[in-house]
Amino acid sequence: MELDYSQAGFTEKQIFNTAVKLLPTINEMNSIVKTRNWASDYASLLLPSEKTFLHQSHRVLKQVKADNFIVVGIGGSNLGTLALQEPLGKKIFYADTTDPDHLKSIIKQCKGKTLVNIVSKSGSTTETIANACTLLKELKNYEVIVTTDSGSKLDKEAEQNGWLVLEVPSRVGGRYSVFSNVGLLPLAWSGLNTTKLLDGAELMIESCMSNDVEENPAAILASLIYLNYQKNRVVFDQFLFSNDLEALGKWYRQLLGESIGKHGIALTPTVSIGSTDLHSMGQSYLGGADNKFYRIVNSKFKNSAIVPKNNLAPNLNGKSFNKIMNSISTGFQTALANRKKPFVSFNIDKTEEELGGLMQLEMVEVMLLAKLLKVNAFDQPQVEEYKKHTRKLLK
Amino acid sequence: MELDYSQAGFTEKQIFNTAVKLLPTINEMNSIVKTRNWASDYASLLLPSEKTFLHQSHRVLKQVKADNFIVVGIGGSNLGTLALQEPLGKKIFYADTTDPDHLKSIIKQCKGKTLVNIVSKSGSTTETIANACTLLKELKNYEVIVTTDSGSKLDKEAEQNGWLVLEVPSRVGGRYSVFSNVGLLPLAWSGLNTTKLLDGAELMIESCMSNDVEENPAAILASLIYLNYQKNRVVFDQFLFSNDLEALGKWYRQLLGESIGKHGIALTPTVSIGSTDLHSMGQSYLGGADNKFYRIVNSKFKNSAIVPKNNLAPNLNGKSFNKIMNSISTGFQTALANRKKPFVSFNIDKTEEELGGLMQLEMVEVMLLAKLLKVNAFDQPQVEEYKKHTRKLLK
């Protein structure tokens, strides 16, 4: 993974002056990792070095063989899994929102035995319950595994039905839970090497716990998002130059949005996919206001086709698709730089290690950013505001 | 289609005071429609009442029978088609960005005869040429139809190869071209009733040409987006409560972004999908800054499943998925209203008439909004800034 922040709008001195303010938090995180303190808000930092869940997921999948896998869960319960499965694994079905057409199409495609993995921390998410009940009524040949908090309503229902239950450590919130069994079980079924995934994340934890902020990528990135936000750059766009990384962008959108979108903070995460969205948003990103900060993520296709000889665009003859995509991304970065619109860029390989590392980096980055913004990275107090009205309507 | 703007943050008096400023533009549009002036920037307004292209697309599809249809095009060349095909038609393949894995998967799925529709106004879009050349080399049984400007390089290449060419009226830009053969041909193949689609759009043109601004939905909506932007609501979010309307949101994102994202304008379009994105962005939308204006689009599922009897959420027993989705959307709207965060809401039926009407409404709305913002709705001058660097790199 390569990170370039030379065009991010601030000097190293400015960045490090902000980053040093994070040292007390980094020290606190360090001590939580060292003492393996699962009672802390930072408990998710223990997941990469915790092999219990990894072994549990492998054991379960040795017992339960299935032809299909459905994750029934929404938001923090499925976005991390989707983010990694899309670039790296075989197809999993997702039942997230209550969409009867989508459910029907899943049921139709499930031939043979299906593993239905109901994922809900609280065990009472409306969409998840509605989807799970419908699936269990319609599917003929299935086994259920529940991933939930110990003691939830879903946990009790599982006991009555004899369903297998995998627990999520109670202090690990949905948006930080991808390296628990929320992600590990479906991803292992999907064929990912989840050992390498955790290895990549664990290595990144080490970098992000560094007291030398000049070498700490999470501290540097959190500082940059913060400094750009102070300059009224209220949109933080994840611009991913690969179709199969769109879900990674959407996972991060929740991570950032839910962690810092409180107390009237204006910072808003968005997702763009290259090169497609240059043909829709490129004009606005270049010609519109300087109110955005970009994280550009470049990655290579494994299978890089070559453009055949043709008369329409002779300059493309023999060029690889990787070369074309890279030239489009570089062209956009040059245009941004010429307009002094700030961005950081990543080059990553689509492997378990690198994507595991990137997601871990982004989780620590968001925790640190929340500190700079003086908000709690782990709660979501306003979500209840719409849920209570919905409950009234569904009484 | 029902439009409710009672929670949009402004009184009717304020809205109409802004809307009347649009009367000269509405009059100009009216005269262009009446004189059928294809040389005007507003030429796209003539498309719904222009039956030539409709008949042309029907004639072509009678001659060319195909088992598969690939739209090779990006941005304005495919987003409108996708927006309508997803909720209403059978599967079309799209080759937009240069993604070799995606191309490979399309080729694998194309059994029988394939219609390759190369869509590019300029005829020189890098991604489109690279994808088209690769597809034509790999596919065994295909026919090509080109949709382009008269005289483009692609037009000439088509002549040499004996490919059928459908012209796009030269003053109709990509993002306003869905009711030309850019959209009509693939959508007719996909099974949509494109006659009804144009009927819905034509009816909407009538409403949007009304001199009585209190009855003109495009003038009202343009005024509301403008007034909210003046209050520093820099994000305009399309919140669509239906998975299959995501592409409609992305089509609008280009329409708005490319039409007004210039001269440093800060207004940024975003897309959210309900209920999924309430589980990622709901916290931020309610607890974050009051810097957004929302258009909430509700629609019913045709196939509304019923939640079976269950112990987990007895309150959901026997409730329809439509009822659940509607309650979630209403709950969110109530929560927004309680926080005085402004929104308009639409209830639409997913039919050709209503979606055709909605898209036409949104196109006129954006043209009028550009007038209020004093920008040209029809150019995209900054796009060239990245393309020139890309071209250098691909020499």
HADDOCK unambig.tbl for C-alpha pairs under 7 A between the chains (distance, minus, plus):
assign (segid A and resid 74 and name CA) (segid B and resid 276 and name CA) 6.57 0.50 0.50
assign (segid A and resid 74 and name CA) (segid B and resid 279 and name CA) 6.79 0.50 0.50
assign (segid A and resid 75 and name CA) (segid B and resid 276 and name CA) 6.68 0.50 0.50
assign (segid A and resid 75 and name CA) (segid B and resid 279 and name CA) 4.83 0.50 0.50
assign (segid A and resid 75 and name CA) (segid B and resid 280 and name CA) 5.62 0.50 0.50
assign (segid A and resid 96 and name CA) (segid B and resid 276 and name CA) 6.68 0.50 0.50
assign (segid A and resid 97 and name CA) (segid B and resid 275 and name CA) 5.62 0.50 0.50
assign (segid A and resid 97 and name CA) (segid B and resid 276 and name CA) 5.36 0.50 0.50
assign (segid A and resid 98 and name CA) (segid B and resid 321 and name CA) 6.17 0.50 0.50
assign (segid A and resid 98 and name CA) (segid B and resid 325 and name CA) 6.77 0.50 0.50
assign (segid A and resid 100 and name CA) (segid B and resid 303 and name CA) 6.43 0.50 0.50
assign (segid A and resid 100 and name CA) (segid B and resid 304 and name CA) 6.05 0.50 0.50
assign (segid A and resid 100 and name CA) (segid B and resid 305 and name CA) 5.74 0.50 0.50
assign (segid A and resid 100 and name CA) (segid B and resid 321 and name CA) 6.80 0.50 0.50
assign (segid A and resid 101 and name CA) (segid B and resid 303 and name CA) 6.54 0.50 0.50
assign (segid A and resid 129 and name CA) (segid B and resid 312 and name CA) 6.92 0.50 0.50
assign (segid A and resid 129 and name CA) (segid B and resid 313 and name CA) 6.89 0.50 0.50
assign (segid A and resid 130 and name CA) (segid B and resid 307 and name CA) 5.73 0.50 0.50
assign (segid A and resid 133 and name CA) (segid B and resid 307 and name CA) 6.76 0.50 0.50
assign (segid A and resid 133 and name CA) (segid B and resid 308 and name CA) 6.29 0.50 0.50
assign (segid A and resid 133 and name CA) (segid B and resid 310 and name CA) 6.83 0.50 0.50
assign (segid A and resid 134 and name CA) (segid B and resid 307 and name CA) 5.99 0.50 0.50
assign (segid A and resid 134 and name CA) (segid B and resid 308 and name CA) 6.22 0.50 0.50
assign (segid A and resid 153 and name CA) (segid B and resid 312 and name CA) 6.87 0.50 0.50
assign (segid A and resid 154 and name CA) (segid B and resid 312 and name CA) 6.82 0.50 0.50
assign (segid A and resid 253 and name CA) (segid B and resid 280 and name CA) 6.97 0.50 0.50
assign (segid A and resid 254 and name CA) (segid B and resid 280 and name CA) 4.13 0.50 0.50
assign (segid A and resid 254 and name CA) (segid B and resid 281 and name CA) 5.95 0.50 0.50
assign (segid A and resid 257 and name CA) (segid B and resid 280 and name CA) 6.89 0.50 0.50
assign (segid A and resid 257 and name CA) (segid B and resid 281 and name CA) 5.72 0.50 0.50
assign (segid A and resid 257 and name CA) (segid B and resid 284 and name CA) 5.42 0.50 0.50
assign (segid A and resid 258 and name CA) (segid B and resid 280 and name CA) 6.35 0.50 0.50
assign (segid A and resid 258 and name CA) (segid B and resid 281 and name CA) 6.30 0.50 0.50
assign (segid A and resid 258 and name CA) (segid B and resid 283 and name CA) 5.43 0.50 0.50
assign (segid A and resid 258 and name CA) (segid B and resid 284 and name CA) 5.79 0.50 0.50
assign (segid A and resid 261 and name CA) (segid B and resid 283 and name CA) 6.21 0.50 0.50
assign (segid A and resid 261 and name CA) (segid B and resid 284 and name CA) 3.87 0.50 0.50
assign (segid A and resid 261 and name CA) (segid B and resid 287 and name CA) 5.86 0.50 0.50
assign (segid A and resid 261 and name CA) (segid B and resid 288 and name CA) 4.53 0.50 0.50
assign (segid A and resid 262 and name CA) (segid B and resid 284 and name CA) 6.08 0.50 0.50
assign (segid A and resid 262 and name CA) (segid B and resid 287 and name CA) 4.25 0.50 0.50
assign (segid A and resid 262 and name CA) (segid B and resid 288 and name CA) 4.53 0.50 0.50
assign (segid A and resid 263 and name CA) (segid B and resid 287 and name CA) 6.01 0.50 0.50
assign (segid A and resid 263 and name CA) (segid B and resid 288 and name CA) 6.05 0.50 0.50
assign (segid A and resid 264 and name CA) (segid B and resid 287 and name CA) 5.97 0.50 0.50
assign (segid A and resid 264 and name CA) (segid B and resid 288 and name CA) 4.11 0.50 0.50
assign (segid A and resid 264 and name CA) (segid B and resid 289 and name CA) 3.88 0.50 0.50
assign (segid A and resid 265 and name CA) (segid B and resid 288 and name CA) 4.80 0.50 0.50
assign (segid A and resid 265 and name CA) (segid B and resid 289 and name CA) 5.02 0.50 0.50
assign (segid A and resid 266 and name CA) (segid B and resid 288 and name CA) 5.77 0.50 0.50
assign (segid A and resid 266 and name CA) (segid B and resid 289 and name CA) 4.55 0.50 0.50
assign (segid A and resid 266 and name CA) (segid B and resid 291 and name CA) 6.73 0.50 0.50
assign (segid A and resid 275 and name CA) (segid B and resid 97 and name CA) 5.62 0.50 0.50
assign (segid A and resid 276 and name CA) (segid B and resid 74 and name CA) 6.56 0.50 0.50
assign (segid A and resid 276 and name CA) (segid B and resid 75 and name CA) 6.68 0.50 0.50
assign (segid A and resid 276 and name CA) (segid B and resid 96 and name CA) 6.66 0.50 0.50
assign (segid A and resid 276 and name CA) (segid B and resid 97 and name CA) 5.36 0.50 0.50
assign (segid A and resid 279 and name CA) (segid B and resid 74 and name CA) 6.78 0.50 0.50
assign (segid A and resid 279 and name CA) (segid B and resid 75 and name CA) 4.84 0.50 0.50
assign (segid A and resid 280 and name CA) (segid B and resid 75 and name CA) 5.62 0.50 0.50
assign (segid A and resid 280 and name CA) (segid B and resid 253 and name CA) 6.98 0.50 0.50
assign (segid A and resid 280 and name CA) (segid B and resid 254 and name CA) 4.14 0.50 0.50
assign (segid A and resid 280 and name CA) (segid B and resid 257 and name CA) 6.89 0.50 0.50
assign (segid A and resid 280 and name CA) (segid B and resid 258 and name CA) 6.36 0.50 0.50
assign (segid A and resid 281 and name CA) (segid B and resid 254 and name CA) 5.95 0.50 0.50
assign (segid A and resid 281 and name CA) (segid B and resid 257 and name CA) 5.72 0.50 0.50
assign (segid A and resid 281 and name CA) (segid B and resid 258 and name CA) 6.30 0.50 0.50
assign (segid A and resid 282 and name CA) (segid B and resid 383 and name CA) 6.17 0.50 0.50
assign (segid A and resid 283 and name CA) (segid B and resid 258 and name CA) 5.43 0.50 0.50
assign (segid A and resid 283 and name CA) (segid B and resid 261 and name CA) 6.21 0.50 0.50
assign (segid A and resid 283 and name CA) (segid B and resid 380 and name CA) 5.89 0.50 0.50
assign (segid A and resid 283 and name CA) (segid B and resid 382 and name CA) 5.43 0.50 0.50
assign (segid A and resid 283 and name CA) (segid B and resid 383 and name CA) 5.13 0.50 0.50
assign (segid A and resid 284 and name CA) (segid B and resid 257 and name CA) 5.42 0.50 0.50
assign (segid A and resid 284 and name CA) (segid B and resid 258 and name CA) 5.80 0.50 0.50
assign (segid A and resid 284 and name CA) (segid B and resid 261 and name CA) 3.87 0.50 0.50
assign (segid A and resid 284 and name CA) (segid B and resid 262 and name CA) 6.08 0.50 0.50
assign (segid A and resid 286 and name CA) (segid B and resid 382 and name CA) 6.10 0.50 0.50
assign (segid A and resid 287 and name CA) (segid B and resid 261 and name CA) 5.86 0.50 0.50
assign (segid A and resid 287 and name CA) (segid B and resid 262 and name CA) 4.26 0.50 0.50
assign (segid A and resid 287 and name CA) (segid B and resid 263 and name CA) 6.01 0.50 0.50
assign (segid A and resid 287 and name CA) (segid B and resid 264 and name CA) 5.96 0.50 0.50
assign (segid A and resid 287 and name CA) (segid B and resid 382 and name CA) 5.70 0.50 0.50
assign (segid A and resid 288 and name CA) (segid B and resid 261 and name CA) 4.53 0.50 0.50
assign (segid A and resid 288 and name CA) (segid B and resid 262 and name CA) 4.54 0.50 0.50
assign (segid A and resid 288 and name CA) (segid B and resid 263 and name CA) 6.06 0.50 0.50
assign (segid A and resid 288 and name CA) (segid B and resid 264 and name CA) 4.12 0.50 0.50
assign (segid A and resid 288 and name CA) (segid B and resid 265 and name CA) 4.79 0.50 0.50
assign (segid A and resid 288 and name CA) (segid B and resid 266 and name CA) 5.77 0.50 0.50
assign (segid A and resid 289 and name CA) (segid B and resid 264 and name CA) 3.89 0.50 0.50
assign (segid A and resid 289 and name CA) (segid B and resid 265 and name CA) 5.03 0.50 0.50
assign (segid A and resid 289 and name CA) (segid B and resid 266 and name CA) 4.55 0.50 0.50
assign (segid A and resid 291 and name CA) (segid B and resid 266 and name CA) 6.72 0.50 0.50
assign (segid A and resid 303 and name CA) (segid B and resid 100 and name CA) 6.44 0.50 0.50
assign (segid A and resid 303 and name CA) (segid B and resid 101 and name CA) 6.54 0.50 0.50
assign (segid A and resid 304 and name CA) (segid B and resid 100 and name CA) 6.04 0.50 0.50
assign (segid A and resid 305 and name CA) (segid B and resid 100 and name CA) 5.74 0.50 0.50
assign (segid A and resid 307 and name CA) (segid B and resid 130 and name CA) 5.72 0.50 0.50
assign (segid A and resid 307 and name CA) (segid B and resid 133 and name CA) 6.75 0.50 0.50
assign (segid A and resid 307 and name CA) (segid B and resid 134 and name CA) 5.98 0.50 0.50
assign (segid A and resid 308 and name CA) (segid B and resid 133 and name CA) 6.30 0.50 0.50
assign (segid A and resid 308 and name CA) (segid B and resid 134 and name CA) 6.22 0.50 0.50
assign (segid A and resid 310 and name CA) (segid B and resid 133 and name CA) 6.85 0.50 0.50
assign (segid A and resid 312 and name CA) (segid B and resid 129 and name CA) 6.93 0.50 0.50
assign (segid A and resid 312 and name CA) (segid B and resid 153 and name CA) 6.86 0.50 0.50
assign (segid A and resid 312 and name CA) (segid B and resid 154 and name CA) 6.82 0.50 0.50
assign (segid A and resid 313 and name CA) (segid B and resid 129 and name CA) 6.90 0.50 0.50
assign (segid A and resid 315 and name CA) (segid B and resid 394 and name CA) 6.66 0.50 0.50
assign (segid A and resid 315 and name CA) (segid B and resid 395 and name CA) 5.70 0.50 0.50
assign (segid A and resid 316 and name CA) (segid B and resid 394 and name CA) 6.93 0.50 0.50
assign (segid A and resid 321 and name CA) (segid B and resid 98 and name CA) 6.17 0.50 0.50
assign (segid A and resid 321 and name CA) (segid B and resid 100 and name CA) 6.80 0.50 0.50
assign (segid A and resid 325 and name CA) (segid B and resid 98 and name CA) 6.76 0.50 0.50
assign (segid A and resid 327 and name CA) (segid B and resid 390 and name CA) 5.11 0.50 0.50
assign (segid A and resid 327 and name CA) (segid B and resid 393 and name CA) 5.82 0.50 0.50
assign (segid A and resid 327 and name CA) (segid B and resid 394 and name CA) 6.81 0.50 0.50
assign (segid A and resid 328 and name CA) (segid B and resid 390 and name CA) 5.19 0.50 0.50
assign (segid A and resid 331 and name CA) (segid B and resid 386 and name CA) 4.75 0.50 0.50
assign (segid A and resid 331 and name CA) (segid B and resid 387 and name CA) 6.46 0.50 0.50
assign (segid A and resid 331 and name CA) (segid B and resid 389 and name CA) 4.66 0.50 0.50
assign (segid A and resid 331 and name CA) (segid B and resid 390 and name CA) 4.60 0.50 0.50
assign (segid A and resid 332 and name CA) (segid B and resid 386 and name CA) 4.73 0.50 0.50
assign (segid A and resid 335 and name CA) (segid B and resid 385 and name CA) 5.73 0.50 0.50
assign (segid A and resid 335 and name CA) (segid B and resid 386 and name CA) 5.15 0.50 0.50
assign (segid A and resid 380 and name CA) (segid B and resid 283 and name CA) 5.89 0.50 0.50
assign (segid A and resid 382 and name CA) (segid B and resid 283 and name CA) 5.43 0.50 0.50
assign (segid A and resid 382 and name CA) (segid B and resid 286 and name CA) 6.09 0.50 0.50
assign (segid A and resid 382 and name CA) (segid B and resid 287 and name CA) 5.69 0.50 0.50
assign (segid A and resid 383 and name CA) (segid B and resid 282 and name CA) 6.16 0.50 0.50
assign (segid A and resid 383 and name CA) (segid B and resid 283 and name CA) 5.12 0.50 0.50
assign (segid A and resid 385 and name CA) (segid B and resid 335 and name CA) 5.73 0.50 0.50
assign (segid A and resid 386 and name CA) (segid B and resid 331 and name CA) 4.76 0.50 0.50
assign (segid A and resid 386 and name CA) (segid B and resid 332 and name CA) 4.73 0.50 0.50
assign (segid A and resid 386 and name CA) (segid B and resid 335 and name CA) 5.15 0.50 0.50
assign (segid A and resid 387 and name CA) (segid B and resid 331 and name CA) 6.47 0.50 0.50
assign (segid A and resid 389 and name CA) (segid B and resid 331 and name CA) 4.66 0.50 0.50
assign (segid A and resid 390 and name CA) (segid B and resid 327 and name CA) 5.11 0.50 0.50
assign (segid A and resid 390 and name CA) (segid B and resid 328 and name CA) 5.18 0.50 0.50
assign (segid A and resid 390 and name CA) (segid B and resid 331 and name CA) 4.60 0.50 0.50
assign (segid A and resid 393 and name CA) (segid B and resid 327 and name CA) 5.82 0.50 0.50
assign (segid A and resid 394 and name CA) (segid B and resid 315 and name CA) 6.66 0.50 0.50
assign (segid A and resid 394 and name CA) (segid B and resid 316 and name CA) 6.93 0.50 0.50
assign (segid A and resid 394 and name CA) (segid B and resid 327 and name CA) 6.81 0.50 0.50
assign (segid A and resid 395 and name CA) (segid B and resid 315 and name CA) 5.70 0.50 0.50
